[in-house]
Amino acid sequence: MKIKKTVSLILALLFVFSFAFRVFAASTDTAEETKEEEDKIIPTEYDIPDDEKIAVASRYAMLYSEYDKRFLFSKREDELVEPASTTKIMVGIMIYEKFAGRLDTQITITNKLLEDKEGLSVYLEEGEIYTLRQLLTILLMHGANDVSTILSHYYMQDEQYDGNDLEAFAARMTKRAEEIGCKNTVYKNVSGLHAPGMKTILSDIIKVAVHAANIPGFLEMTSTDKLVIEKNGPTKERTILNRNRLISTFPTPQYKTAGVTGMNYGSTSEMKECLLVSAEYDGKRYFAVIMGGYTDTDETQVVYTDAKRLLEYARTGFKYFDVLKKGVIITQANVRFNSTTDVVTLVPSKTVSMYLPVGTDLKTEITYKTIVPEKTLDAPVAQGYEAGEIIVVYNDTEVCRVPLVTTNAVSQSRILYILDQLEQFVKKPIVIASFISFFVLLVLFILIKSLIEGQKKKRKRIK
């Protein structure tokens, strides 16, 4: 019995020791990772040139990395466009933000809620009953304009405004987009169909997409492949399919792409086929907007082939390069008042890691400028003393500045220091003038004394 208790005790101690060791190892790894991050600079204030090898058939395109907070590719990024189908994402944001926590509220469809609907529709009818969640999912996955109209009217029921429901809602969308950071976006309706004065730019569409993607549950709605609504009283049985073929296998699986997490597809007569897509690879999220697409002669929809090409470029075309490494000797500075050395080496205080295309030629595209204001340092010099800085330049644009610090401490020789102080002292103009005055006075004194002595001797001879 005692043997069993002893064995059990030993096993329990081993388990506790093993657990404690894993906790300690994990905390050590975390500490090392944290220190590594603290010792690294990851600059963002630089532009990456578009890769000329990336061919995009659609008229407009933009690719953005949320993790790295930078645009990786753009085509006609400065031109004004219409928001088209991406308008539904903004409608979705408005509904989500107002009715968060109430998405299971049931809504009975009325003719009032269907007023002024236009364009693509799933033909919801008066008397049918849906939850806000169901309507929002239909809007985001299918882009139905009748649903967008219903939700916009419903939003405005308890709002104070003048004029038409949908126009007032569009004005609120414009204001909310500006708050998100969109300075060039104006909505005039809730469908995205052409209307005078409606405008945006590609980077604003990306900002709206990023904001939407960070609302819990939003992306999941946009990426729903198929929504089945069972018959319930006046509500008909319906099957709603996602129109984004990067996600949906209906009617063809040819465009379905791994890693795609959502957003929407649509088309208007002015902007042609438009696609907004989000995707995630290796823990990084990317967004692409493609507008002005078309279906070519072999029935290929180029917005999808363009999107696949851009997402593959995002996934494989970039990586982090350590363009400057902490502790690597860059230059040196002279040192005075030490009997064993007259120089100290200088190294960067941090590593600089830049997100760049994999084909970047670091030798030609990255350059450096070293600044060391004090060419000679006076000992004592502490290890880690900031003696200058190094500027990292990418394609003629300054990226960041990193302090250059000393690699080791240099002690002071008191004898050399005192001798230098004496030398400096005697070199002072006032000291030199004093010495000259002293010697002049000494010479005068000697001359006068000699003259007096000579006169004394002469008098003695006369006597």
HUSULLIN-V792499 format. One record per run of one state. SS is the DSSP state (alpha for helix, beta for strand, coil for the rest). FROM is the first residue (numbers start at 1). TO is the last residue. If there is no record, write none. Layout:
ss/from/to
SS/FROM/TO
SS/FROM/TO
This chain:
ss/from/to
coil/1/1
alpha/2/38
coil/39/39
beta/40/41
coil/42/59
beta/60/65
coil/66/69
beta/70/75
coil/76/80
beta/81/81
coil/82/83
alpha/84/99
coil/100/105
beta/106/108
coil/109/128
beta/129/131
alpha/132/142
coil/143/144
alpha/145/156
coil/157/164
alpha/165/180
coil/181/185
beta/186/186
coil/187/198
beta/199/200
coil/201/201
alpha/202/213
coil/214/217
alpha/218/222
coil/223/225
beta/226/229
coil/230/231
beta/232/232
coil/233/234
beta/235/235
coil/236/237
beta/238/241
coil/242/259
beta/260/268
coil/269/271
beta/272/281
coil/282/283
beta/284/293
coil/294/294
beta/295/295
coil/296/300
beta/301/301
alpha/302/316
coil/317/317
beta/318/324
coil/325/328
beta/329/336
coil/337/342
beta/343/348
coil/349/350
beta/351/357
coil/358/361
alpha/362/365
beta/366/371
coil/372/375
beta/376/378
coil/379/380
beta/381/381
coil/382/385
beta/386/394
coil/395/396
beta/397/406
coil/407/409
beta/410/410
coil/411/413
alpha/414/426
coil/427/428
alpha/429/462
coil/463/463
